[in-house]
Amino acid sequence: MDHETQFLSKFEEDSKSIGFLFMRAYSTWHSQIKNCLKKQSITHPQFIVMATTAYLSQNVDEVT
């Protein structure tokens, strides 16, 4: 893309786009999660697997 190319959008400002605001909020949340998990020496996918396993282990059925 050259400097003259612009992304076409119906929004005049980024702050009016719900998609842009969502991505900004998600990016902030994900960065904070990654920083917290880094202190525990685990990644976000590892945390998801452990949290899911812990949740499923509360049931009497065996988790495989």
Buried (B, 14 or more C-beta within 10 A) or exposed (E): EEEEEEEEEEEEEEEEBEEBEEEEEEEEEEEEEEEEBEEEEEEEEEBEEEEEEEEEEEEEEEEE
